[in-house]
């Protein structure tokens, strides 16, 4: 997936780091440090040298309880910085909720509009429609001045996902290209620390929306709460913020907004590649005829439990179960299938050996290619690997032709592009084998 921001394009397989540049007197963690032009430009250049791909320039504090700033005052703070950095070839993001400031910034060379109000203002939507900048759609409950008074949710993850989905859809309906949109669940914006933690630990649900996802956890109060940091200085949260960024990227975040670029880049060096595994079963062990489907699901769940025990690995997401007709060799019972997304440090061939061990533990018999099996675990895609020998081909050569793989895979990773550049879902459904129907 590519996030297009005017003449910049970011491949979301590798997280892009967005350095925060507050040219304000009252931002919560660095207010007043960079509100002079030369100090701001020097800090921006330092962040670029440390690995920032984008510099996010803000002229209005949106910390809890912050007083609003007029668009004219905000633009007066940021204009010189935006123009100078854009002239130096930096990808500049304007952090604003004011349409007039966003329009002027884009005209001055900014390539991203980062709107904490989620493009809820029709005037901001018009600015977005009229330009080619990348857009960050953020969720915020209420206004900065009142957002932390008493935020209440029935289901914070579902409500944030619904809001982001609807706001992104509204932008697309207004004529904005989908590939320009990034979504930000807004940690700490109208959310208690506990609500924010629940949201950020379920970030894979936001990833399922099919847009690049931003992690903007840097120095937030929930980080201090989650990591039990008692030092009141927000800068004391930098190490924990980097750990939070790594966790978010393992769950699928693709843009990281941070105050401390060096510390964040250091933390992201430990990001493990993702692996997509296809699991299927059509032989149930010791099951009655009317319980066959449930028994197959139980066997897949057992295999998933074994995957949880692999070293240096973590399951990130699991698709629904799909029933499918047999493919290739059709004289056999129906299959139950799913796809698992995992992060792992295990190399491909070694991982294959582990998967064969799990299959063997469930009595897998390999008498006939594509024949009946108690469990089958295929490596569908392994990030950055294109590989072929007598034991393993990556990506799996039949991923896109198998309906029972395509549907669950796209459920958890919409628009996924395999490591060889192939976009999953390009083969029309009617041309795929093993027609699949979601069952749970």
C-alpha positions in Angstrom: 0.0 0.0 0.0 1.3 3.5 -0.9 0.3 6.6 0.9 0.5 9.5 -1.6 1.2 12.9 -0.3 1.5 15.3 -3.3 4.8 14.4 -5.0 5.9 12.2 -2.1 4.9 8.5 -1.9 5.4 6.4 1.2 5.5 2.6 1.0 3.6 1.4 4.1 5.6 -1.8 4.4 8.2 0.3 6.1 6.9 2.7 8.8 7.4 6.4 8.0 8.5 8.6 10.9 6.9 12.0 11.2 8.8 14.4 13.4 6.8 16.8 15.5 7.7 20.5 15.3 5.6 22.7 17.6 6.0 26.4 16.9 3.8 27.3 19.8 4.3 28.8 23.2 2.1 26.4 25.0 2.4 22.8 23.6 2.3 20.3 26.4 5.8 18.9 26.1 7.9 21.4 24.3 6.0 24.7 24.2 8.2 27.7 23.4 11.3 25.7 22.6 11.0 26.1 18.8 8.7 29.1 18.3 11.5 31.1 16.7 12.2 30.5 13.0 15.8 29.6 13.2 15.3 27.3 16.2 12.4 25.6 14.5 14.4 25.1 11.3 17.4 23.8 13.1 15.3 21.3 15.0 13.5 20.2 11.8 16.8 19.6 10.0 18.1 17.6 13.0 15.0 15.4 12.9 15.4 14.8 9.2 19.0 13.8 9.8 17.8 11.3 12.5 15.4 9.6 10.1 12.2 11.6 9.9 10.5 11.4 6.5 7.9 14.0 7.3 8.0 17.1 9.5 4.6 18.0 11.1 4.4 21.7 11.8 1.8 22.9 14.3 0.9 26.4 15.3 -1.9 25.7 17.8 -1.7 23.6 20.9 -4.4 20.9 21.1 -3.4 19.7 24.6 -6.3 19.1 26.9 -7.8 22.4 28.1 -5.9 24.4 25.4 -7.4 27.7 24.4 -8.2 28.1 20.7 -6.0 30.2 18.4 -7.3 32.3 15.5 -6.4 31.1 12.0 -4.5 34.4 11.4 -2.3 34.0 14.5 -1.7 30.3 13.7 -0.6 31.0 10.2 1.7 33.8 11.4 3.4 31.2 13.6 3.9 28.5 10.9 4.2 30.3 7.6 8.0 30.9 7.6 8.7 27.4 8.8 6.5 25.8 6.2 7.9 27.8 3.3 11.5 27.3 4.3 11.3 23.5 4.8 9.3 23.0 1.6 11.9 24.9 -0.3 14.5 22.6 1.1 12.6 19.6 -0.3 11.2 18.4 3.1 7.8 16.7 3.1 6.0 19.1 5.3 2.8 18.3 7.2 0.6 21.1 8.5 -1.1 20.2 11.8 -4.2 22.3 11.8 -8.0 22.1 12.2 -8.5 25.4 10.3 -9.3 25.2 6.6 -7.7 28.6 5.8 -4.4 27.6 7.5 -4.4 24.3 5.6 -5.1 26.0 2.3 -2.3 28.5 2.8 0.1 25.8 3.9 -0.5 23.7 0.9 -0.1 26.7 -1.4 3.2 27.3 0.4 4.4 23.8 -0.3 3.0 21.5 2.5 2.3 18.0 1.3 0.2 16.6 4.2 -2.8 18.0 6.1 -3.0 16.6 9.6 -6.5 17.5 10.9 -7.2 16.6 14.6 -10.9 17.3 13.9 -11.1 14.6 11.3 -12.1 16.7 8.3 -15.5 17.3 10.0 -15.5 20.9 8.7 -16.9 21.1 5.1 -14.5 23.9 4.4 -11.6 21.6 5.3 -13.0 18.9 3.0 -13.1 21.4 0.2 -9.4 22.2 0.8 -8.6 18.5 0.7 -10.6 18.0 -2.5 -8.9 20.9 -4.3 -5.3 19.7 -3.6 -3.3 16.5 -3.8 -1.8 16.5 -0.3 -1.9 13.5 1.9 -4.5 13.6 4.6 -4.5 12.4 8.2 -8.0 11.9 9.5 -8.0 11.8 13.3 -10.6 10.8 15.9 -11.3 13.3 18.7 -14.3 13.3 21.0 -15.3 16.9 21.6 -12.9 19.9 21.5 -9.4 20.2 23.0 -10.7 22.6 25.7 -13.3 20.0 26.9 -12.4 16.6 25.5 -11.1 15.1 28.7 -14.0 16.3 30.9 -15.8 12.9 30.9 -15.3 10.8 27.8 -17.8 7.9 27.6 -17.9 5.1 25.1 -19.8 1.8 24.9 -17.1 0.3 22.8 -14.2 2.6 22.2 -12.6 0.5 19.5 -15.7 0.0 17.5 -16.8 3.6 17.8 -13.4 5.0 16.7 -13.3 2.6 13.8 -16.8 3.6 12.7 -15.9 7.3 12.9 -12.7 6.9 10.9 -14.4 4.7 8.3 -17.2 7.2 7.8 -15.0 10.3 7.7 -12.6 8.6 5.2 -15.6 7.5 3.1 -17.0 11.0 3.1 -13.6 12.3 1.8 -13.7 9.7 -1.0 -17.2 10.6 -1.8 -16.1 14.2 -2.1 -13.5 13.2 -4.7 -10.4 12.5 -2.7 -8.4 9.5 -3.9 -8.3 6.7 -1.3 -4.5 6.4 -1.5 -4.1 9.9 -0.1 -5.9 9.0 3.2 -4.2 8.0 6.5 -6.3 7.4 9.7 -5.3 8.2 13.3 -7.3 6.8 16.2 -6.3 9.8 18.3 -4.8 8.4 21.4 -5.6 10.7 24.4 -8.0 12.9 22.4 -11.3 12.6 24.3 -10.2 9.3 25.8 -9.1 8.2 29.3 -5.8 6.4 29.7 -7.7 3.1 30.0 -9.8 3.8 26.9 -6.7 4.7 25.0 -4.8 1.6 26.0 -7.8 -0.6 24.9 -7.8 1.2 21.6 -4.1 1.0 21.0 -3.9 -2.7 22.0 -6.5 -3.4 19.3 -5.0 -1.3 16.6 -5.3 -4.2 14.2 -9.0 -3.4 14.1 -8.2 0.0 12.7 -5.8 -1.6 10.2 -8.8 -3.6 8.9 -10.3 -0.4 7.5 -7.7 -0.6 4.7 -6.0 2.7 5.1 -2.5 3.6 6.3 -2.7 4.0 10.1 -0.8 6.6 12.2 0.5 6.0 15.7 0.6 9.3 17.5 1.4 8.1 21.0 4.5 10.2 21.7 4.7 11.7 25.2 0.9 11.2 25.8 -0.3 10.9 29.3 -1.6 7.4 28.7 2.0 6.3 28.1 3.0 7.5 31.5 0.0 5.7 33.0 0.6 2.4 31.1 4.4 2.3 31.8 4.0 3.7 35.4 6.2 6.8 34.7 6.0 9.2 37.7 8.3 11.9 36.4 6.1 14.8 35.4 8.4 15.9 32.6 6.8 14.6 29.3 10.3 14.0 27.9 10.7 11.2 30.5 8.2 9.3 28.4 10.4 9.1 25.3 11.7 5.6 25.8 8.3 4.3 26.6 6.9 6.2 23.6 9.4 4.4 21.4 8.3 1.1 22.8 4.6 2.0 22.2 5.5 3.0 18.6 7.1 -0.4 18.0 4.1 -2.2 19.4 1.8 -0.2 17.3 3.8 -0.9 14.1 3.8 -4.6 15.0 0.0 -4.3 15.0 0.0 -2.6 11.6 0.6 1.1 12.1 2.6 2.5 9.1 3.2 6.2 10.2 4.7 7.1 13.5 4.4 10.7 14.8 7.0 11.4 17.4 8.9 14.1 19.3 12.1 12.1 19.7 13.0 10.8 16.2 16.3 9.3 17.2 14.8 7.2 20.0 11.9 6.2 17.9 14.0 5.1 15.0 16.2 3.1 17.4 13.1 1.3 18.7 11.7 0.6 15.3 14.9 -1.2 14.3 13.4 -4.2 16.3 10.3 -4.4 14.1 9.8 -8.0 13.0 8.6 -8.9 9.5 5.0 -10.0 9.1 4.0 -13.4 7.9 0.6 -14.5 6.5 -0.3 -18.1 7.1 -3.2 -19.9 5.5 -4.8 -22.7 7.7 -7.3 -25.3 6.4 -8.8 -28.6 7.6 -11.3 -31.0 6.0 -10.6 -34.2 8.0 -12.0 -34.2 11.6 -10.6 -36.5 14.2 -13.2 -38.6 16.1 -16.2 -36.4 15.3 -19.8 -37.3 14.6 -21.2 -36.4 11.1 -23.3 -33.5 12.4 -20.3 -32.1 14.2 -17.7 -32.2 11.4 -17.5 -28.5 10.8 -17.1 -27.7 14.5 -14.4 -30.3 14.8 -12.5 -28.8 11.9 -12.7 -25.4 13.5 -11.4 -26.9 16.8 -8.4 -28.4 15.0 -7.6 -25.1 13.4 -7.9 -23.4 16.8 -5.5 -26.0 18.3 -3.0 -25.2 15.5 -3.4 -21.5 16.2 -2.7 -22.3 19.9 0.5 -24.0 18.8 1.5 -21.0 16.7 1.2 -18.8 19.9 4.0 -20.9 21.4 6.5 -20.3 18.6 9.7 -18.4 19.7 10.1 -14.8 18.8 6.6 -14.6 17.3 3.3 -13.0 18.0 -0.1 -13.5 16.4 -1.5 -10.1 15.4 -4.8 -10.9 13.8 -7.0 -13.9 12.7 -9.6 -13.8 10.0 -13.1 -15.4 10.3 -13.6 -19.0 9.4 -14.7 -19.8 5.9 -16.2 -23.0 4.5 -15.0 -23.8 1.0 -15.6 -26.5 -1.6 -12.6 -28.6 -2.3 -10.3 -27.4 -5.1 -8.1 -29.3 -7.5 -9.0 -32.8 -6.1 -12.7 -32.4 -5.7 -13.7 -35.9 -4.4 -13.4 -35.0 -0.7 -15.3 -33.2 2.1 -15.6 -29.4 2.5 -12.8 -27.4 4.1 -12.8 -24.9 6.8 -10.1 -22.2 6.4 -8.7 -19.0 7.9 -5.7 -16.7 7.6 -3.4 -15.7 10.4 -1.3 -12.6 10.5 1.9 -13.0 12.6 5.1 -11.1 13.4 8.1 -13.3 13.7 11.8 -13.4 13.8 12.0 -17.0 12.6 13.5 -17.3 9.1 11.2 -18.8 6.4 12.7 -22.3 6.1 13.0 -22.7 9.9 9.4 -21.5 10.2 8.3 -24.1 7.7 9.8 -26.8 9.9 7.9 -25.5 12.9 4.7 -25.6 10.8 5.3 -29.1 9.7 5.7 -30.1 13.3 2.3 -28.6 14.1 0.7 -30.4 11.2 2.3 -33.7 12.3 1.0 -33.2 15.8 -2.5 -33.3 14.4 -1.9 -36.4 12.4 -1.4 -34.8 9.0 -1.1 -37.4 6.2 0.6 -36.4 2.9 -0.6 -39.2 0.6 -2.0 -37.0 -2.2 -1.3 -33.4 -3.2 -4.3 -31.2 -2.4 -5.9 -34.2 -0.8 -7.6 -34.5 2.6 -5.8 -33.3 5.7 -6.5 -32.8 9.4 -4.6 -29.5 9.2 -2.7 -27.7 6.5 -0.6 -24.6 7.2 0.8 -22.7 4.3 3.1 -19.7 4.3 1.3 -17.3 2.0 3.5 -14.3 2.2 6.6 -13.3 4.2 7.5 -9.6 4.2 10.5 -8.7 2.1 11.0 -12.3 0.9 10.7 -13.6 -2.6 12.1 -17.0 -2.5 12.1 -20.3 -4.4 13.6 -23.7 -3.9 12.4 -27.3 -3.8 10.9 -26.8 -0.3 9.4 -23.4 -0.4 8.2 -20.7 -2.8 7.4 -17.2 -1.5 5.0 -15.7 -2.0 2.8 -18.8 -2.3 2.3 -19.2 -6.1 -1.5 -19.9 -5.8 -2.5 -17.3 -3.2 -4.5 -15.1 -5.7 -6.3 -18.0 -7.4 -7.8 -19.5 -4.2 -11.0 -17.9 -3.0 -10.6 -19.6 0.4 -7.4 -17.7 0.8 -8.2 -14.4 -0.8 -11.4 -13.7 1.2 -10.0 -14.2 4.7 -6.7 -12.5 3.8 -8.5 -9.3 2.5 -10.7 -9.4 5.6 -7.7 -8.6 7.8 -5.5 -6.8 5.3 -7.6 -5.0 2.6 -5.7 -4.2 -0.5 -2.7 -6.3 0.5 0.2 -6.4 -1.9 2.4 -9.5 -1.8 6.2 -9.2 -1.4 6.6 -9.7 -5.1 4.3 -6.7 -5.9 1.2 -8.7 -6.7 -2.0 -7.2 -5.4 -4.3 -9.8 -3.8 -7.8 -9.7 -5.2 -6.8 -8.9 -8.8 -8.2 -12.3 -9.9 -12.0 -11.9 -10.2 -14.0 -14.1 -7.7 -15.6 -16.1 -10.4 -12.2 -17.2 -11.7 -10.9 -18.4 -8.4 -11.1 -22.0 -7.2 -12.4 -23.2 -3.8 -15.4 -20.9 -3.5 -15.5 -19.7 0.1 -18.3 -18.5 2.4 -17.7 -17.0 5.8 -19.2 -19.1 8.6 -18.1 -17.3 11.8 
